Amino acid sequence: MKSLCVLSVAVVIFLYRFLFIPLLLLALPYYGLRMLRRGGYGKGFSQRFGFFPHLPATAPGKQRIWLQAVSVGEVLAIGPLINALQKNHDMEIVLTTTTSTGFAEARKRYPEIALAIGIFPLDFWFFSALAWGRIRPDAVILTESELWPEHLHRARKKGVPAFLVNARVSDKSFARYGKCRPLAQWLLSQLVHIYAASQQDQQRLLELGATPERTVATGSIKLDVDLGPKPESAERAALREALGFTTDTGDNCFVLVGASTWPGEEAALLTTQRALIEAGVDCRLLLVPRHAERAHEIVRLLEGQDLPWHQRSTGETPANGLRIHLADTTGELATLLHAADLAFVGKSLLPNQGGQTPIEAAGTGIPVLMGPEMKNFKAVVAALLRNGAACTVKDAADLSGQSLKLANDPEALSAMGAAGRAWHERNRGSSQRIAESIRVDLQHSDDAAD
């Protein structure tokens, strides 16, 4: 391609294929250890090498979409997009994911609406070719920041349109791609349309070489996930009771949730809970770690303090009187948030960096606290701060101080929660816009083929 100067398509693919295996071998100890810790990777393991089940020919009058969603977060987010794509019942969805938890969640949520659910193959030419021969898609959709060279090259070679939805470019990715702009430009040029999660992401994609007429900011599809109506007081009380957060007197307690926490943040939340209790606030702590396999290290923390606690994965919750509930399960955060008065969003206190999404908490109407390291969600964070739905804390001590301040100010809590729900409602609809755009592109593709 002329725009790549000395880099041609053939050279890019040759180098990628040549380097893939040695790089895979170097990364194997890290990823192998992570797979062992998380477990569940035995299911569908052969599909990682391209041995996807043979699928029947695409039904007459339909188009087959291969949709790849990496992990649990993406699997949850793509629900509204799948529904929008299947509105006219003329598309077959083949859904793949990368992680064992994402695979399990996909099988739980979409068995009735997906033609097949499986594991995305390693992006090596033989594995990719094998999977492509068995899936035979009419279009492929990738999510967020997944730009697999072999996968995209095969799509272009077969004349299959490829789309990137909810496209995000983190600070780290932007810096990395910036060092090799020709490669970034080549990857982006393989896409028919790029739907950026924010205007900042759109601008970064354009700076990396994306074509302006193919790159649009549609907003985050995560805003379209149905979080359900705000529960009535009786429903909320029932959920708290199910978590063991009841009181002897029947008075309301104050529930602080650690949403998608990372190492070090559970300890900060335990310190915050202790500070609130010492100040006279009946604070209950709901811990929802980002990775359930970290439960053993969190259990060690809980065993080192004297408040009664329960680990969700071990069985039925005690009847009442709990002060801490460790929700070491997957896919329940959206439901559990309804029990909370205040949420701290994880991966945001040093040494953690990047941040987890605050969208679920804000959209549920829960006031949000987060650390300063929220680089992965700059646009969302800025909007929440601007609308008064969230506050940033500098460190663990500030987390304790801000939590105590809000726990003693129910009017401020209520106003922040209402602001979050209003912001969420105003910004929904990107899934529908993306689905309509993809339909137009596929129609044009069919017309060109005719």
C-alpha positions, 0 to 999 in steps of 0.5 A: 500500500502506497501510504505505508511507504516501504511496508507492503501488505506481504511484508507485514504479514510475513514478518508477523507470521515469522515472529508469532511463534517465538513471541508466543513461546516467550509469553507462554509462561505468563499466560500459562500461569494466568490460565492456571490461576483462573481455571476453566480453560479446558473447555473449548481449548482445541478451538484456540488452535482453530478447531471450531465446530463445523457450522452449517451453511448460512441460512438462505436470506441471512448473513453470518456475523463473527463477533469477537468479545474478549472477556466478561466486560465485552460479553456483557456490553455486546448484548444490546448490539446483538439485539439491534443487529438481529432486529430483522432476524436476518443475521446469524451471530457466531460469538467468540471470546478469549477468556474462560470467564468470558466464554462461560458468561457468553454461554450463560447469556446468549445460547438462544440468540447466537448460532454458535459460541466458542473460543477465538483462535490464536492469531497464527495463520494456520489456526486462523485459516482453520477457524475461518474455514469452519465459521465462514463469516460474511462479516467480522466485528471486533471490540474495543482495542482488538486488532489482530493482524492475521484475522484482519488480513484474512478478512480483507483477502476474502472480501469480508468486511471487518468492523471495530466497535466501541473502539478505545485507545488507551494512553499505553496503546497510543504510545505503543502504536505511535512508535510504529505508525505504519503498522497502526495505519495498516491495521486500521486500513483493514477495517470498513468502519471504526466506531469510537467510544468517545471523541478522544478515541476517535481523534487518537485513531485518526492520528494513528492513520485511520481514514476520517470518513470511516471513523466515527465517534458513536459513544460507548455501547456499555451505556446501552446495557440494561441496568434495570429500574431503580429497585423499590425499597422493599427489593433493595432491603431484600437484596441487602438481607440476602447479602447478610447486611441486616441490623438487630434494630431494623435501622438502615446500614450504609453499604460501601461497594468496592467495584472491580477492585485490584490488589491493594484496594481491598485493604484501602476499603477495609481501612475506610470501613473501619474509619466509618464505623469508628465515626459512628456509621454502621458501614457494611462492605461489599467487595467485588474483585475484578478477578475472582481467582484473587479470592484467596489473597482477599480471604487472608486480609479478611482473616486478619481483621475482626469483623464478621464476613462471608465468601460468596462462592462458599455457599449460603450467606449467614442469616444476618449480622455480616459486616463484609461480603466478598462476592468472588463470583463473575457477572453479578456486579450490576445486580449487587450494585443495587444494594449499595449507597456508595461505590468505589471503582477499582484499578484506580489507586496506585500502583494500579493504573487504567481504571475499571469502568464506572458506567455500571455504578453511575447508571445504576444511580450509585454515587461514584468514588475513584482514584486518580488513575482512570486513564482508560475512561478519560471521557466517561470520567470527565463527563461524570465529574462535570455532571456531579455524579462522581468524585476523585480521591487522591489516595487511600486516606482521601478515600476514607475522608470522602466516604465519611463525608458522603455517608453523613450527607444523604442529600449529596448522595442522592444528588450524585446518584440522580446525576449519574442516572440522568447522564446514563440515560442521555447518552444511550443509543450507540448500539442502535446507531452502530447496527444501522451503520453496519447494515448499510455497509453490508448492503453496499457490500452485497450490491457490489458483489452482485 
